[in-house]
Amino acid sequence: MRKWIGMTVVLALMGCSTLTPAEKEAQRKATAQAVEKALADRHYTIDVQMMYPQRGPAKNVSGDYSLEVRGDTLVSYLPYIGRAYQVPYGGGKGLNFVAVMERYSVTKDAKGQTIVTFGVTNEEDTYEYQLGIFDNGSATIDVRSKQRDPISFSGVMAEE
């Protein structure tokens, strides 16, 4: 039995082709262009993989948590762990809402990372978001609120 498993692994590895350096560079450029276009169009989704609460350890995020930017609209579907200072009975919406963004700005830092900042206000709170997006699609999300502890997330930009 082990012989068959070993031969299957060897055959599978032989069948896999590796990309040449030129192909890797072309793939990297295509990804960077897709990220740049999504940011310019203000139409993108960041799928969240990790959360970093201010109090406590980092946690893996399971489920379909994400942050979507659709023109001037934000669809925030993010988990929250932290202290809330003044929220509605039962905890309120947390970071799960749809709202119009204010003060949307985009800059590049020295590392080539695109920094997107904007504010959002809903009936429960006022939030400041800062997104850090790299050319390979990896991203960070920092959320500051008036009524809750800050929290951060990391994830990747989803293909659309």
N, C-alpha and C positions, 0 to 999 in steps of 0.2 A: 504494500500500500504506500509506504513512504517513497519507494522508487517512482511510482506514478505521480505523486504529488511533486517530487523534485523535478521530474522530467517536464511536467506541466508548467512549473515556474520557469524553468530554463527556456522552454519553447515560447512562453509568453514574453519573456524578456527579449528574446531574439527577434520577435515580431514587432517590438516597439522600435520606432525610429526616433532618433534624437534630432533636434533642430540644429541646423548649422548656425554659426554666429550671425550670419547675414539674415537668416530667417528670424532669429530671436530679436535682432534689432528692428526688423520690419514689423514684427508683432508688437514690440514695445512702442514704436512710433504710432501704429494704428490705435493702440489703447490710449496713448496720450492725446491723440487727435479726437477720439470719441469722448474722452473726459472733457477736453476743452470745448467741444461743441455743445455738450450737455450743459456745461456751466454758462456758456454764452446764451443758450436758448432758455436758461432758467427752467429746465425741465429734467429733473433727475431724482433718483431714489438712493438712499444709503441704507443698506441692510445692516442691522446692528448685530454684532457678535459678542462683545464684552461690555460690561458696565463697571464704572469706577465710582462708587459712592464716596462722599467726603468722609463718612464714618464707616469703617469696616473694610473688609478685603474686596478685591475685584471679583466679579462673578461672571461666569459664562451666561449668555443669554440664549435661551431656547425659545422657539416660536418665530413668528413672523414680524418681529418688531422692526420698525423702519421710520425713516424721516423722508418725506417727499416734498420737493419744491416743484410747484406747478405755476409758473408765471409769477404772480404776486401772492399766491396762496401757499400756506404751509399746512401739510398734513403730518402732525406729530403723533406717532403711535409708539411711545417709548415707556419702558418700565421705570419705576421710581422707588428707590430705597433711600430714606433719609428723614431728617426732622422737618416737619411742617409746622410753621408758627401760627398761622391763622388761615384755616381752610374750612370749607363747608362740612357740616356733620357727615360722617361716613367717608371722609377723605377727599371728596370731590373728584374731578376728572384727572388730576395729576398732570401728566404730560401726554394725555390722549385727547387731542382736539384738532379742529380745523379752524384756521384763522388767517386773516390778511396780514402780510408782513409789512413792516415799516422800516425805513432807513436801511435798505438792502445795499450792501457795498461789497466789492470784490477787489482784493489786492494780492500781489505776489510777494513772498518773502525771499530772503537770500538763498534759501535751500531749494527754491523752485516750487514750494508748496503754495497752493492757492488758498487764501484765507477769505471766507465768506462770513460776514456779520450782518445780523438783522435783529429787529425787535418784534415782539408779538404781544398783543394784549387780548385777553378774553375776559369773560365775566368773573373769573376767579382770581386772576393774577396777571402780572406783567413779567415777561420773560425776555432774556437776551441770549441769543444763540451765536456761537462762533464755530464754524466748520473749518477744518483743516483738510484739504483734499490734495493728494499727491497725483502725479501723472499716471501712476499704475492703478489708480482707482481706490486705493486704501484711504480711509478717512477717519477723522476724529470729530466728535461733537461735544462741545462744552455748553452746558445750559445753566444759566443763573436766573434766579427768580427772587422776587421781593418777599414771598411768603414761605419759601422752602430752601433747604440747604442746596448748594450747587452740586451738580453731578456731571460726569463725563462718560462718553461712550466711544467705542471704536468699531469699525466695520468696513465694508467695501461698497463702492458704488455699483449698483445693479445694472446689468445690461438691459436696454429697453428696445 
